Amino acid sequence: MERADTALREPMAIELNLTAFEKVARSYGWVSNEDIAKALGVSERQVSRVRKGKGRPGTAFIAGLLAAAEEVGFRRLFRIVPASHPIGRE
């Protein structure tokens, strides 16, 4: 297998799949940003920014969500996108 030239690869980022996340949140009874923040162990401000598409999830948000909803899995909850990709765009 050929190794990709990582020196020329665009930086990547992790983005929340908001549609899947909202379904999961409802199924767990997480109605408000406060509910979600408590379940994930992050601030309400971080939850609000991510849900509004104003910021990408940080490591604490990602780890908290994966721990709270581990059976859902990373690939359903998140996408890997180029770092230059506009936040919140499908």
RONURO-58825 format. One record per atom (N, C-alpha, C, CB): residue in one letter; residue number from 1; x, y, z; atom name. Coordinates in steps of 0.2 Angstrom, whole numbers, always signed. Glycine has a CB too. Layout:
// residues N
ATOM|resn|resi|xx|yy|zz|name
ATOM|a|NUM|X|Y|Z|CA
...
//
This chain:
// residues 90
ATOM|resn|resi|xx|yy|zz|name
ATOM|m|1|+4|-6|+0|N
ATOM|m|1|+0|+0|+0|CA
ATOM|m|1|+4|+6|+0|C
ATOM|m|1|-5|+0|+6|CB
ATOM|e|2|+3|+11|-4|N
ATOM|e|2|+6|+17|-5|CA
ATOM|e|2|+5|+22|+1|C
ATOM|e|2|+5|+21|-11|CB
ATOM|r|3|+10|+25|+4|N
ATOM|r|3|+9|+30|+9|CA
ATOM|r|3|+7|+37|+7|C
ATOM|r|3|+15|+30|+14|CB
ATOM|a|4|+2|+40|+9|N
ATOM|a|4|+0|+46|+7|CA
ATOM|a|4|+5|+51|+9|C
ATOM|a|4|-7|+48|+9|CB
ATOM|d|5|+6|+57|+5|N
ATOM|d|5|+11|+62|+7|CA
ATOM|d|5|+7|+67|+12|C
ATOM|d|5|+13|+66|+1|CB
ATOM|t|6|+8|+66|+19|N
ATOM|t|6|+4|+69|+24|CA
ATOM|t|6|+6|+77|+24|C
ATOM|t|6|+5|+66|+30|CB
ATOM|a|7|+12|+78|+22|N
ATOM|a|7|+15|+85|+22|CA
ATOM|a|7|+10|+90|+18|C
ATOM|a|7|+22|+85|+19|CB
ATOM|l|8|+7|+87|+12|N
ATOM|l|8|+3|+91|+8|CA
ATOM|l|8|-4|+90|+10|C
ATOM|l|8|+4|+89|+1|CB
ATOM|r|9|-6|+86|+14|N
ATOM|r|9|-13|+85|+16|CA
ATOM|r|9|-16|+91|+20|C
ATOM|r|9|-14|+78|+20|CB
ATOM|e|10|-22|+93|+18|N
ATOM|e|10|-25|+98|+22|CA
ATOM|e|10|-27|+96|+29|C
ATOM|e|10|-32|+100|+18|CB
ATOM|p|11|-26|+100|+34|N
ATOM|p|11|-28|+99|+41|CA
ATOM|p|11|-35|+97|+41|C
ATOM|p|11|-26|+104|+46|CB
ATOM|m|12|-37|+92|+45|N
ATOM|m|12|-44|+90|+46|CA
ATOM|m|12|-46|+92|+53|C
ATOM|m|12|-44|+82|+45|CB
ATOM|a|13|-53|+91|+54|N
ATOM|a|13|-56|+93|+60|CA
ATOM|a|13|-62|+89|+61|C
ATOM|a|13|-59|+101|+60|CB
ATOM|i|14|-65|+88|+67|N
ATOM|i|14|-70|+84|+69|CA
ATOM|i|14|-76|+89|+70|C
ATOM|i|14|-69|+80|+76|CB
ATOM|e|15|-82|+87|+67|N
ATOM|e|15|-88|+91|+67|CA
ATOM|e|15|-94|+87|+69|C
ATOM|e|15|-89|+94|+60|CB
ATOM|l|16|-98|+89|+73|N
ATOM|l|16|-104|+86|+76|CA
ATOM|l|16|-109|+85|+70|C
ATOM|l|16|-107|+90|+82|CB
ATOM|n|17|-112|+79|+69|N
ATOM|n|17|-117|+78|+65|CA
ATOM|n|17|-123|+80|+69|C
ATOM|n|17|-118|+70|+63|CB
ATOM|l|18|-125|+86|+68|N
ATOM|l|18|-131|+89|+72|CA
ATOM|l|18|-137|+85|+71|C
ATOM|l|18|-132|+96|+70|CB
ATOM|t|19|-139|+83|+65|N
ATOM|t|19|-145|+79|+64|CA
ATOM|t|19|-145|+73|+69|C
ATOM|t|19|-146|+77|+57|CB
ATOM|a|20|-140|+69|+68|N
ATOM|a|20|-140|+63|+72|CA
ATOM|a|20|-139|+65|+80|C
ATOM|a|20|-134|+59|+70|CB
ATOM|f|21|-136|+70|+81|N
ATOM|f|21|-135|+72|+88|CA
ATOM|f|21|-142|+74|+91|C
ATOM|f|21|-130|+78|+89|CB
ATOM|e|22|-146|+78|+88|N
ATOM|e|22|-152|+80|+91|CA
ATOM|e|22|-157|+74|+92|C
ATOM|e|22|-155|+85|+86|CB
ATOM|k|23|-156|+69|+87|N
ATOM|k|23|-160|+63|+88|CA
ATOM|k|23|-158|+59|+94|C
ATOM|k|23|-160|+58|+82|CB
ATOM|v|24|-152|+58|+95|N
ATOM|v|24|-149|+55|+101|CA
ATOM|v|24|-151|+59|+107|C
ATOM|v|24|-141|+54|+100|CB
ATOM|a|25|-150|+65|+107|N
ATOM|a|25|-152|+69|+113|CA
ATOM|a|25|-159|+68|+115|C
ATOM|a|25|-150|+77|+112|CB
ATOM|r|26|-164|+68|+110|N
ATOM|r|26|-171|+67|+112|CA
ATOM|r|26|-172|+60|+115|C
ATOM|r|26|-175|+68|+106|CB
ATOM|s|27|-168|+55|+112|N
ATOM|s|27|-169|+49|+114|CA
ATOM|s|27|-167|+48|+121|C
ATOM|s|27|-166|+44|+110|CB
ATOM|y|28|-162|+52|+124|N
ATOM|y|28|-159|+51|+130|CA
ATOM|y|28|-163|+56|+135|C
ATOM|y|28|-152|+53|+130|CB
ATOM|g|29|-168|+60|+133|N
ATOM|g|29|-171|+64|+137|CA
ATOM|g|29|-168|+71|+138|C
ATOM|g|29|-173|+61|+143|CB
ATOM|w|30|-163|+72|+134|N
ATOM|w|30|-159|+78|+135|CA
ATOM|w|30|-162|+84|+131|C
ATOM|w|30|-151|+78|+133|CB
ATOM|v|31|-166|+88|+135|N
ATOM|v|31|-170|+93|+131|CA
ATOM|v|31|-167|+100|+131|C
ATOM|v|31|-177|+94|+135|CB
ATOM|s|32|-164|+102|+136|N
ATOM|s|32|-160|+108|+136|CA
ATOM|s|32|-153|+108|+135|C
ATOM|s|32|-162|+112|+142|CB
ATOM|n|33|-150|+113|+134|N
ATOM|n|33|-142|+114|+134|CA
ATOM|n|33|-140|+112|+141|C
ATOM|n|33|-140|+121|+132|CB
ATOM|e|34|-143|+114|+146|N
ATOM|e|34|-141|+112|+153|CA
ATOM|e|34|-141|+104|+154|C
ATOM|e|34|-146|+115|+158|CB
ATOM|d|35|-146|+101|+151|N
ATOM|d|35|-147|+93|+152|CA
ATOM|d|35|-141|+90|+148|C
ATOM|d|35|-153|+91|+148|CB
ATOM|i|36|-139|+93|+142|N
ATOM|i|36|-134|+90|+138|CA
ATOM|i|36|-127|+91|+141|C
ATOM|i|36|-134|+93|+131|CB
ATOM|a|37|-126|+98|+144|N
ATOM|a|37|-120|+99|+147|CA
ATOM|a|37|-119|+95|+153|C
ATOM|a|37|-120|+107|+150|CB
ATOM|k|38|-124|+94|+157|N
ATOM|k|38|-123|+89|+163|CA
ATOM|k|38|-121|+82|+161|C
ATOM|k|38|-130|+89|+167|CB
ATOM|a|39|-125|+80|+156|N
ATOM|a|39|-123|+73|+154|CA
ATOM|a|39|-116|+72|+151|C
ATOM|a|39|-128|+71|+148|CB
ATOM|l|40|-114|+77|+147|N
ATOM|l|40|-107|+77|+144|CA
ATOM|l|40|-102|+79|+148|C
ATOM|l|40|-107|+81|+138|CB
ATOM|g|41|-103|+83|+154|N
ATOM|g|41|-98|+86|+158|CA
ATOM|g|41|-94|+92|+155|C
ATOM|g|41|-93|+80|+160|CB
ATOM|v|42|-98|+96|+151|N
ATOM|v|42|-95|+102|+148|CA
ATOM|v|42|-100|+108|+150|C
ATOM|v|42|-95|+101|+140|CB
ATOM|s|43|-98|+114|+148|N
ATOM|s|43|-102|+120|+150|CA
ATOM|s|43|-108|+120|+145|C
ATOM|s|43|-97|+126|+149|CB
ATOM|e|44|-113|+124|+147|N
ATOM|e|44|-119|+125|+143|CA
ATOM|e|44|-117|+129|+137|C
ATOM|e|44|-124|+129|+147|CB
ATOM|r|45|-112|+134|+138|N
ATOM|r|45|-110|+138|+133|CA
ATOM|r|45|-107|+134|+127|C
ATOM|r|45|-104|+143|+136|CB
ATOM|q|46|-103|+129|+129|N
ATOM|q|46|-100|+125|+124|CA
ATOM|q|46|-105|+121|+120|C
ATOM|q|46|-95|+120|+127|CB
ATOM|v|47|-110|+119|+124|N
ATOM|v|47|-116|+115|+120|CA
ATOM|v|47|-119|+120|+116|C
ATOM|v|47|-120|+112|+126|CB
ATOM|s|48|-121|+126|+118|N
ATOM|s|48|-124|+131|+114|CA
ATOM|s|48|-121|+132|+108|C
ATOM|s|48|-126|+137|+118|CB
ATOM|r|49|-114|+134|+108|N
ATOM|r|49|-110|+135|+102|CA
ATOM|r|49|-110|+130|+97|C
ATOM|r|49|-103|+137|+104|CB
ATOM|v|50|-109|+124|+99|N
ATOM|v|50|-109|+118|+95|CA
ATOM|v|50|-116|+117|+92|C
ATOM|v|50|-107|+111|+99|CB
ATOM|r|51|-121|+117|+95|N
ATOM|r|51|-128|+116|+93|CA
ATOM|r|51|-130|+122|+88|C
ATOM|r|51|-133|+116|+98|CB
ATOM|k|52|-127|+128|+89|N
ATOM|k|52|-129|+133|+84|CA
ATOM|k|52|-124|+133|+78|C
ATOM|k|52|-129|+140|+88|CB
ATOM|g|53|-119|+129|+78|N
ATOM|g|53|-115|+129|+72|CA
ATOM|g|53|-110|+135|+73|C
ATOM|g|53|-119|+129|+66|CB
ATOM|k|54|-108|+137|+79|N
ATOM|k|54|-104|+143|+80|CA
ATOM|k|54|-97|+140|+82|C
ATOM|k|54|-106|+148|+84|CB
ATOM|g|55|-96|+134|+83|N
ATOM|g|55|-90|+131|+85|CA
ATOM|g|55|-90|+123|+84|C
ATOM|g|55|-88|+133|+92|CB
ATOM|r|56|-84|+121|+83|N
ATOM|r|56|-83|+113|+83|CA
ATOM|r|56|-83|+111|+90|C
ATOM|r|56|-77|+111|+79|CB
ATOM|p|57|-85|+104|+91|N
ATOM|p|57|-84|+101|+98|CA
ATOM|p|57|-77|+101|+100|C
ATOM|p|57|-88|+95|+98|CB
ATOM|g|58|-75|+102|+106|N
ATOM|g|58|-69|+101|+109|CA
ATOM|g|58|-68|+94|+111|C
ATOM|g|58|-67|+106|+114|CB
ATOM|t|59|-62|+92|+113|N
ATOM|t|59|-61|+85|+116|CA
ATOM|t|59|-65|+83|+121|C
ATOM|t|59|-53|+85|+118|CB
ATOM|a|60|-66|+88|+126|N
ATOM|a|60|-71|+86|+132|CA
ATOM|a|60|-78|+85|+129|C
ATOM|a|60|-71|+92|+137|CB
ATOM|f|61|-80|+89|+125|N
ATOM|f|61|-87|+87|+122|CA
ATOM|f|61|-87|+81|+118|C
ATOM|f|61|-89|+93|+117|CB
ATOM|i|62|-82|+79|+114|N
ATOM|i|62|-82|+73|+110|CA
ATOM|i|62|-82|+67|+115|C
ATOM|i|62|-76|+73|+106|CB
ATOM|a|63|-77|+67|+120|N
ATOM|a|63|-76|+62|+125|CA
ATOM|a|63|-82|+61|+129|C
ATOM|a|63|-70|+63|+129|CB
ATOM|g|64|-85|+67|+131|N
ATOM|g|64|-91|+66|+135|CA
ATOM|g|64|-97|+63|+132|C
ATOM|g|64|-93|+73|+138|CB
ATOM|l|65|-98|+65|+125|N
ATOM|l|65|-104|+62|+121|CA
ATOM|l|65|-103|+55|+120|C
ATOM|l|65|-104|+66|+115|CB
ATOM|l|66|-96|+53|+118|N
ATOM|l|66|-95|+46|+117|CA
ATOM|l|66|-96|+42|+123|C
ATOM|l|66|-88|+45|+114|CB
ATOM|a|67|-94|+44|+129|N
ATOM|a|67|-95|+41|+135|CA
ATOM|a|67|-102|+40|+137|C
ATOM|a|67|-91|+44|+141|CB
ATOM|a|68|-106|+46|+136|N
ATOM|a|68|-113|+46|+138|CA
ATOM|a|68|-118|+42|+133|C
ATOM|a|68|-116|+53|+138|CB
ATOM|a|69|-116|+41|+127|N
ATOM|a|69|-120|+38|+122|CA
ATOM|a|69|-115|+33|+118|C
ATOM|a|69|-123|+43|+117|CB
ATOM|e|70|-111|+29|+121|N
ATOM|e|70|-106|+25|+118|CA
ATOM|e|70|-109|+20|+113|C
ATOM|e|70|-102|+21|+123|CB
ATOM|e|71|-115|+17|+114|N
ATOM|e|71|-118|+13|+109|CA
ATOM|e|71|-120|+16|+103|C
ATOM|e|71|-124|+9|+112|CB
ATOM|v|72|-120|+22|+102|N
ATOM|v|72|-122|+26|+96|CA
ATOM|v|72|-116|+26|+92|C
ATOM|v|72|-124|+33|+98|CB
ATOM|g|73|-110|+27|+94|N
ATOM|g|73|-104|+27|+90|CA
ATOM|g|73|-101|+33|+87|C
ATOM|g|73|-104|+22|+85|CB
ATOM|f|74|-95|+34|+86|N
ATOM|f|74|-92|+40|+84|CA
ATOM|f|74|-94|+42|+77|C
ATOM|f|74|-84|+39|+83|CB
ATOM|r|75|-94|+37|+72|N
ATOM|r|75|-96|+38|+65|CA
ATOM|r|75|-103|+41|+64|C
ATOM|r|75|-95|+32|+61|CB
ATOM|r|76|-108|+39|+69|N
ATOM|r|76|-114|+42|+68|CA
ATOM|r|76|-115|+49|+71|C
ATOM|r|76|-119|+37|+72|CB
ATOM|l|77|-111|+50|+76|N
ATOM|l|77|-111|+57|+79|CA
ATOM|l|77|-107|+62|+76|C
ATOM|l|77|-110|+56|+86|CB
ATOM|f|78|-102|+60|+73|N
ATOM|f|78|-97|+65|+71|CA
ATOM|f|78|-95|+64|+63|C
ATOM|f|78|-90|+65|+75|CB
ATOM|r|79|-92|+69|+60|N
ATOM|r|79|-89|+69|+54|CA
ATOM|r|79|-82|+71|+54|C
ATOM|r|79|-94|+73|+48|CB
ATOM|i|80|-78|+69|+50|N
ATOM|i|80|-71|+71|+49|CA
ATOM|i|80|-72|+76|+42|C
ATOM|i|80|-66|+66|+48|CB
ATOM|v|81|-70|+82|+43|N
ATOM|v|81|-70|+87|+38|CA
ATOM|v|81|-64|+91|+37|C
ATOM|v|81|-76|+92|+39|CB
ATOM|p|82|-62|+94|+31|N
ATOM|p|82|-57|+98|+31|CA
ATOM|p|82|-57|+104|+36|C
ATOM|p|82|-56|+101|+24|CB
ATOM|a|83|-52|+106|+39|N
ATOM|a|83|-52|+111|+44|CA
ATOM|a|83|-55|+118|+41|C
ATOM|a|83|-46|+113|+47|CB
ATOM|s|84|-54|+119|+34|N
ATOM|s|84|-57|+125|+31|CA
ATOM|s|84|-64|+124|+30|C
ATOM|s|84|-53|+126|+25|CB
ATOM|h|85|-67|+118|+31|N
ATOM|h|85|-75|+117|+29|CA
ATOM|h|85|-79|+122|+34|C
ATOM|h|85|-77|+110|+30|CB
ATOM|p|86|-83|+126|+31|N
ATOM|p|86|-87|+130|+35|CA
ATOM|p|86|-91|+126|+41|C
ATOM|p|86|-93|+134|+31|CB
ATOM|i|87|-91|+129|+47|N
ATOM|i|87|-94|+125|+53|CA
ATOM|i|87|-102|+125|+52|C
ATOM|i|87|-92|+128|+59|CB
ATOM|g|88|-104|+119|+53|N
ATOM|g|88|-112|+118|+53|CA
ATOM|g|88|-115|+117|+46|C
ATOM|g|88|-115|+124|+55|CB
ATOM|r|89|-110|+117|+41|N
ATOM|r|89|-113|+115|+34|CA
ATOM|r|89|-112|+108|+32|C
ATOM|r|89|-109|+119|+29|CB
ATOM|e|90|-117|+105|+29|N
ATOM|e|90|-118|+98|+28|CA
ATOM|e|90|-113|+96|+22|C
ATOM|e|90|-125|+96|+26|CB
//
